Amino acid sequence: MNATHRKVVIIGTGPAGYTAALYAARANLAPLVFEGAQPGGQLTITTEVENFPGFRHGVQGPELMEEMRHQVQRFGAEIRAETVVQADLGARPFRIATDQGAYTADALIIATGASAKWMGIGKDEELSRQGGGVSACATCDGFFFRGKEIAVVGGGDTALEEATYLTKFASRVNLIHRRDRLRASKAMQERALKNEKMVFHWNKAVEEILTEQVQTPSGEKVEKIRALRLRDTAGGPETELPVQGLFVAIGHKPNTELFAGQLAMDETGYLQVQPGSSRTAIPGVFAAGDVQDHVYRQAITAAGSGCMAAIDCERWLAEQGLAE
Ligand code: NDP
């Protein structure tokens, strides 16, 4: 099968990927953008975004991403609903395989973002996949827990944001944090601490998710969460907390598996770029957004780094005589 060739391929459609596509398209580079498994990225699973400049009344995450998509398409970027499954950065041009086809590219912008982390205690990820009452996305699944008692694990902004949002549905939200102090911003803490539907469990770690077999209306048997076994990290006794739902909000991991062994990463898997730029160690490969940023991780910083990647890419192509 003949591979389709493009000057610029962009992997990812979060704020970084779309902004890179916008700049590359306006520079007449006709970029090809692969959507990946989560079109629109992490903002599509949030609600109100209040800190993206230009929206004085805030904007819904999915709406913001839809606007970006249309803006990018207006300038001729092509967006394909394909997921990259392999990238060979040792070849020139670079070789890219998706779940649907084969491509080559002179330059590559990686904007694959990051995904929610699981606790690694066995059952959490498994139960989330089979509708067992565990989730990493309150806006996606909060509705299913109307009138139920649930728990949220984590002490950062994500955990408090999710927990606060979930109080709209749940009868009670138990926030479980492994320390006695939250990591979240002061504003977020103040809002959460005065929410009457929230109960804070300090110095507690989930040791085990306890489940039961439940029959669905269609007669199917599914394993559902019924309680959490909690360890006291300050040395107190173990306790059991009955809950019907669990939201895991303990941070994110970068989506860099495709590039293992090809690009330099830090110890947690984030791509390394040359300071003050989007350039990786491989000329012609650029990285933008959460995939290379474990510090700021904001939509606006991702968009900014997407812009940097497109400009770096355009200059590199021009230097190589590949821009025309
Ligand atoms: P963070 O890394 O900031 O916080 C992760 C939290 O989970 C920490 O409290 C951490 O505990 C806890 N944790 C980590 N691993 C485990 C584990 N294995 N078991 C139990 N607890 C664990 O991630 P967030 O996703 O909360 O935030 C990421 C970034 O995004 C931050 O910069 C944040 O400010 C930003 N953000 C901003 C928002 C906004 O402004 N509206 C909304 C959401 C996120 P410990 O504290 O002990 O390390």
Residues whose N, C-alpha, C, O or C-beta is under 5 A from the ligand:
A	BS01	NDP	M119 G154 G155 G156 D157 T158 A159 E161 R178 R179 R183 A249 I250 G251 H252 V295 Y296 R297
